[in-house]
Structures are given as C-alpha cells and as structure tokens.
Amino acid sequence: METTKNLCAQIPESLHARVRSEQEQSGKTLSQYITELITKYYDYQKEGKKMDGNRTMAFQISEELFQRLKRYLDSESERTGHKVSQKEFVLGLIQQSLDDAGIE
C-alpha cells in the first residue's frame, strides 16, 4: 500500500457541509472519499476534459468552404468594426437555430 500524507485546506463552510454529506452517503471514510474525488478530477483532466461545464465541438470542412467562411468573417469584421471569430460565428448559428426551433 502506498504511503499516505495529510492534506489540509480551508474551504467555505457550505462546501464543507456538502462534502461531508456526500461522503457520509457514500459510506466511505473522508480519506477514501477525497482521494476518489481528486483522482477522478485528475483523470478527467488527463482526458482533455474540463469541469467548467463546457464541451469541445470539432469538425472538418472542405478547403473551399473554409475559404468562403474566411472571406465572410473578414467582410463581417470590416462591416462591424470588430473581428468576428469562427467560434463567435458558429456559436451564433447554433444559438439561432436552436432558438428558431424553440429548443431551450
């Protein structure tokens, strides 16, 4: 068994109460519960995921479509006076489509 070390940190009382409640419900000791939480957190990050509630969306498009998009973004940036990013453009399209479909 690996040697253990104490870890002590001040946290808000509300978070402490939540941790203790969840830990008690889990049936694990506090050491087991915190070790599991921290291990899961680092494993999750190692997989390239973030715990901020955001997800990554990636896809490939043809070179022709990419060049058209680039020209459009350049013209919109010039028209609006601020740089319109690919992310801003795609998020706007997704949001508009979901709004049009009435999906919350």
MDAnalysis code that builds the backbone (N, CA, C; Angstrom):
import MDAnalysis as mda
import numpy as np

u = mda.Universe.empty(312, n_residues=104, atom_resindex=np.repeat(np.arange(104), 3), trajectory=True)
u.add_TopologyAttr("name", ["N", "CA", "C"] * 104)
u.add_TopologyAttr("resid", np.arange(1, 105))
u.add_TopologyAttr("resname", ["MET", "GLU", "THR", "THR", "LYS", "ASN", "LEU", "CYS", "ALA", "GLN", "ILE", "PRO", "GLU", "SER", "LEU", "HIS", "ALA", "ARG", "VAL", "ARG", "SER", "GLU", "GLN", "GLU", "GLN", "SER", "GLY", "LYS", "THR", "LEU", "SER", "GLN", "TYR", "ILE", "THR", "GLU", "LEU", "ILE", "THR", "LYS", "TYR", "TYR", "ASP", "TYR", "GLN", "LYS", "GLU", "GLY", "LYS", "LYS", "MET", "ASP", "GLY", "ASN", "ARG", "THR", "MET", "ALA", "PHE", "GLN", "ILE", "SER", "GLU", "GLU", "LEU", "PHE", "GLN", "ARG", "LEU", "LYS", "ARG", "TYR", "LEU", "ASP", "SER", "GLU", "SER", "GLU", "ARG", "THR", "GLY", "HIS", "LYS", "VAL", "SER", "GLN", "LYS", "GLU", "PHE", "VAL", "LEU", "GLY", "LEU", "ILE", "GLN", "GLN", "SER", "LEU", "ASP", "ASP", "ALA", "GLY", "ILE", "GLU"])
u.atoms.positions = np.array([
    [0.840, -1.192, 0.000],
    [0.000, 0.000, 0.000],
    [0.878, 1.245, 0.000],
    [0.480, 2.225, -0.783],
    [1.254, 3.458, -0.887],
    [1.219, 4.243, 0.422],
    [2.327, 4.876, 0.749],
    [2.395, 5.724, 1.934],
    [1.461, 6.918, 1.745],
    [0.823, 7.339, 2.814],
    [-0.110, 8.462, 2.723],
    [0.451, 9.684, 3.421],
    [-0.121, 10.844, 3.065],
    [0.264, 12.121, 3.653],
    [-0.992, 12.927, 3.915],
    [-0.951, 13.742, 4.949],
    [-2.092, 14.571, 5.304],
    [-2.189, 15.781, 4.376],
    [-3.411, 16.143, 3.986],
    [-3.659, 17.324, 3.170],
    [-4.714, 18.142, 3.899],
    [-4.391, 19.371, 4.217],
    [-5.307, 20.220, 4.981],
    [-5.504, 21.534, 4.235],
    [-6.750, 21.951, 4.093],
    [-7.029, 23.214, 3.403],
    [-8.309, 23.824, 3.953],
    [-8.322, 25.135, 4.040],
    [-9.513, 25.854, 4.464],
    [-10.466, 25.968, 3.271],
    [-11.733, 25.584, 3.467],
    [-12.739, 25.706, 2.417],
    [-13.983, 26.350, 3.019],
    [-14.859, 26.937, 2.205],
    [-16.081, 27.547, 2.740],
    [-16.928, 26.518, 3.498],
    [-17.605, 26.980, 4.551],
    [-18.419, 26.080, 5.377],
    [-19.480, 25.356, 4.558],
    [-20.074, 26.063, 3.581],
    [-21.129, 25.438, 2.775],
    [-20.577, 24.271, 1.960],
    [-19.363, 24.443, 1.426],
    [-18.736, 23.368, 0.670],
    [-18.347, 22.225, 1.595],
    [-17.869, 22.557, 2.768],
    [-17.515, 21.530, 3.762],
    [-18.735, 20.685, 4.094],
    [-19.857, 21.344, 4.328],
    [-21.090, 20.620, 4.658],
    [-21.514, 19.710, 3.512],
    [-21.388, 20.200, 2.307],
    [-21.749, 19.388, 1.130],
    [-20.840, 18.173, 0.988],
    [-19.539, 18.405, 1.141],
    [-18.581, 17.298, 1.039],
    [-18.868, 16.251, 2.106],
    [-19.069, 16.700, 3.325],
    [-19.302, 15.738, 4.412],
    [-20.605, 14.964, 4.199],
    [-21.629, 15.647, 3.733],
    [-22.907, 14.979, 3.477],
    [-22.750, 13.911, 2.396],
    [-22.111, 14.290, 1.277],
    [-21.903, 13.341, 0.177],
    [-21.000, 12.188, 0.618],
    [-19.984, 12.521, 1.403],
    [-19.056, 11.494, 1.887],
    [-19.785, 10.494, 2.782],
    [-20.621, 10.989, 3.681],
    [-21.362, 10.095, 4.580],
    [-22.310, 9.195, 3.793],
    [-22.966, 9.756, 2.781],
    [-23.879, 8.971, 1.948],
    [-23.134, 7.898, 1.160],
    [-21.871, 8.160, 0.831],
    [-21.097, 7.208, 0.041],
    [-20.672, 5.990, 0.858],
    [-20.679, 6.146, 2.186],
    [-20.249, 5.047, 3.040],
    [-18.739, 4.904, 3.124],
    [-18.024, 5.868, 2.561],
    [-16.556, 5.825, 2.572],
    [-16.039, 6.722, 3.693],
    [-14.805, 6.467, 4.100],
    [-14.164, 7.375, 5.036],
    [-13.881, 8.674, 4.307],
    [-13.606, 9.724, 5.068],
    [-13.296, 11.004, 4.435],
    [-12.051, 10.875, 3.563],
    [-11.056, 10.159, 4.038],
    [-9.834, 9.961, 3.244],
    [-10.126, 9.246, 1.938],
    [-10.927, 8.199, 2.005],
    [-11.270, 7.454, 0.783],
    [-12.052, 8.339, -0.185],
    [-13.016, 9.085, 0.355],
    [-13.870, 9.915, -0.476],
    [-13.073, 11.021, -1.171],
    [-12.232, 11.744, -0.433],
    [-11.446, 12.832, -1.003],
    [-10.427, 12.288, -1.999],
    [-9.805, 11.156, -1.680],
    [-8.857, 10.538, -2.611],
    [-9.556, 10.213, -3.923],
    [-10.759, 9.663, -3.841],
    [-11.522, 9.326, -5.052],
    [-11.875, 10.582, -5.845],
    [-12.335, 11.633, -5.165],
    [-12.686, 12.885, -5.849],
    [-11.494, 13.478, -6.590],
    [-10.374, 13.575, -5.907],
    [-9.186, 14.178, -6.514],
    [-8.675, 13.316, -7.665],
    [-8.668, 12.007, -7.480],
    [-8.215, 11.103, -8.540],
    [-9.099, 11.223, -9.768],
    [-10.424, 11.240, -9.572],
    [-11.356, 11.380, -10.699],
    [-11.144, 12.712, -11.414],
    [-10.916, 13.763, -10.645],
    [-10.690, 15.083, -11.230],
    [-9.467, 15.059, -12.133],
    [-8.355, 14.529, -11.647],
    [-7.129, 14.496, -12.453],
    [-7.259, 13.556, -13.646],
    [-7.939, 12.436, -13.481],
    [-8.171, 11.528, -14.608],
    [-9.004, 12.220, -15.678],
    [-10.014, 12.953, -15.256],
    [-10.894, 13.678, -16.164],
    [-10.095, 14.713, -16.951],
    [-9.233, 15.450, -16.250],
    [-8.414, 16.463, -16.918],
    [-7.416, 15.825, -17.873],
    [-6.868, 14.670, -17.501],
    [-5.897, 13.988, -18.357],
    [-6.539, 13.606, -19.684],
    [-7.836, 13.346, -19.673],
    [-8.560, 13.001, -20.891],
    [-8.860, 14.239, -21.735],
    [-8.413, 15.394, -21.277],
    [-8.613, 16.628, -22.037],
    [-9.971, 17.267, -21.806],
    [-10.639, 16.857, -20.766],
    [-11.955, 17.421, -20.472],
    [-11.822, 18.483, -19.402],
    [-12.763, 19.396, -19.394],
    [-12.768, 20.452, -18.398],
    [-13.998, 20.273, -17.527],
    [-13.885, 20.713, -16.311],
    [-15.007, 20.584, -15.394],
    [-15.765, 21.901, -15.259],
    [-15.703, 22.752, -16.270],
    [-16.379, 24.042, -16.215],
    [-17.734, 24.028, -16.910],
    [-18.194, 22.851, -17.268],
    [-19.483, 22.750, -17.923],
    [-19.433, 22.986, -19.420],
    [-18.280, 23.168, -19.969],
    [-18.146, 23.376, -21.405],
    [-17.701, 22.098, -22.091],
    [-18.102, 21.940, -23.308],
    [-17.710, 20.788, -24.118],
    [-17.061, 21.290, -25.401],
    [-16.165, 20.484, -25.939],
    [-15.493, 20.842, -27.180],
    [-16.239, 20.220, -28.350],
    [-16.404, 21.013, -29.391],
    [-17.048, 20.540, -30.602],
    [-16.070, 20.772, -31.738],
    [-15.715, 19.726, -32.461],
    [-14.741, 19.862, -33.546],
    [-15.227, 19.091, -34.765],
    [-14.965, 19.664, -35.926],
    [-15.348, 19.001, -37.167],
    [-14.496, 19.548, -38.288],
    [-14.427, 18.811, -39.372],
    [-13.664, 19.243, -40.531],
    [-14.611, 19.694, -41.627],
    [-14.143, 20.692, -42.396],
    [-14.895, 21.165, -43.557],
    [-13.944, 21.216, -44.753],
    [-14.528, 21.297, -45.936],
    [-13.688, 21.337, -47.142],
    [-12.901, 22.645, -47.189],
    [-11.810, 22.619, -47.915],
    [-10.984, 23.820, -48.085],
    [-11.799, 24.936, -48.726],
    [-12.622, 24.587, -49.705],
    [-13.445, 25.591, -50.390],
    [-14.396, 26.277, -49.407],
    [-15.072, 25.487, -48.586],
    [-15.998, 26.055, -47.607],
    [-15.242, 26.885, -46.573],
    [-14.077, 26.425, -46.185],
    [-13.267, 27.165, -45.219],
    [-12.876, 28.539, -45.780],
    [-12.465, 28.579, -47.041],
    [-12.070, 29.849, -47.657],
    [-13.263, 30.796, -47.778],
    [-14.434, 30.244, -48.092],
    [-15.656, 31.061, -48.148],
    [-15.960, 31.644, -46.767],
    [-15.843, 30.802, -45.756],
    [-16.092, 31.244, -44.387],
    [-15.111, 32.342, -43.996],
    [-13.859, 32.154, -44.337],
    [-12.827, 33.137, -44.025],
    [-13.149, 34.487, -44.674],
    [-13.565, 34.454, -45.953],
    [-13.929, 35.693, -46.649],
    [-15.129, 36.367, -45.970],
    [-16.092, 35.546, -45.585],
    [-17.279, 36.093, -44.907],
    [-16.895, 36.748, -43.579],
    [-16.082, 36.056, -42.792],
    [-15.678, 36.598, -41.491],
    [-14.887, 37.892, -41.653],
    [-14.021, 37.939, -42.668],
    [-13.265, 39.165, -42.945],
    [-14.215, 40.312, -43.291],
    [-15.210, 40.030, -44.147],
    [-16.137, 41.094, -44.545],
    [-17.012, 41.533, -43.364],
    [-17.434, 40.599, -42.538],
    [-18.234, 40.955, -41.362],
    [-17.405, 41.744, -40.356],
    [-16.152, 41.370, -40.215],
    [-15.261, 42.097, -39.300],
    [-15.101, 43.539, -39.763],
    [-14.955, 43.704, -41.061],
    [-14.814, 45.042, -41.627],
    [-16.113, 45.833, -41.460],
    [-17.240, 45.171, -41.734],
    [-18.542, 45.837, -41.645],
    [-18.880, 46.258, -40.212],
    [-18.609, 45.379, -39.250],
    [-18.998, 45.653, -37.858],
    [-17.954, 46.445, -37.085],
    [-16.729, 46.456, -37.583],
    [-15.684, 47.187, -36.879],
    [-15.023, 46.398, -35.759],
    [-15.402, 45.125, -35.613],
    [-14.697, 44.258, -34.662],
    [-14.504, 42.885, -35.290],
    [-13.417, 42.222, -34.905],
    [-13.083, 40.933, -35.508],
    [-14.128, 39.889, -35.115],
    [-14.750, 39.300, -36.113],
    [-15.714, 38.228, -35.888],
    [-14.943, 36.906, -36.001],
    [-14.934, 36.145, -34.918],
    [-14.175, 34.893, -34.903],
    [-15.011, 33.739, -35.444],
    [-14.324, 32.674, -35.824],
    [-15.021, 31.462, -36.252],
    [-15.923, 30.958, -35.128],
    [-15.409, 30.971, -33.918],
    [-16.175, 30.493, -32.765],
    [-17.446, 31.319, -32.585],
    [-17.299, 32.632, -32.619],
    [-18.452, 33.520, -32.469],
    [-19.494, 33.248, -33.548],
    [-19.031, 33.077, -34.784],
    [-19.918, 32.829, -35.910],
    [-20.673, 31.508, -35.741],
    [-19.952, 30.430, -35.454],
    [-20.582, 29.106, -35.333],
    [-21.517, 29.061, -34.128],
    [-21.096, 29.630, -32.995],
    [-21.978, 29.655, -31.825],
    [-23.253, 30.444, -32.112],
    [-23.110, 31.541, -32.850],
    [-24.281, 32.329, -33.233],
    [-25.248, 31.536, -34.091],
    [-24.706, 30.778, -35.063],
    [-25.564, 29.949, -35.917],
    [-26.290, 28.874, -35.108],
    [-25.556, 28.227, -34.217],
    [-26.160, 27.168, -33.386],
    [-27.246, 27.762, -32.504],
    [-26.930, 28.874, -31.834],
    [-27.906, 29.503, -30.947],
    [-29.154, 29.929, -31.709],
    [-28.968, 30.534, -32.880],
    [-30.101, 30.986, -33.698],
    [-30.967, 29.803, -34.132],
    [-30.340, 28.726, -34.564],
    [-31.100, 27.547, -34.992],
    [-31.901, 26.941, -33.842],
    [-31.272, 26.867, -32.672],
    [-31.981, 26.302, -31.509],
    [-33.129, 27.226, -31.078],
    [-32.880, 28.542, -31.118],
    [-33.940, 29.496, -30.792],
    [-35.102, 29.396, -31.775],
    [-34.769, 29.316, -33.071],
    [-35.801, 29.192, -34.105],
    [-36.623, 27.921, -33.926],
    [-35.983, 26.869, -33.458],
    [-36.664, 25.582, -33.246],
    [-37.404, 25.551, -31.908],
    [-37.220, 26.589, -31.095],
    [-37.886, 26.646, -29.792],
    [-37.305, 25.674, -28.774],
    [-36.052, 25.324, -28.938],
    [-35.413, 24.369, -28.021],
    [-34.665, 25.148, -26.952],
    [-35.023, 24.875, -25.714],
    [-34.382, 25.549, -24.564],
    [-33.313, 24.684, -23.993],
])
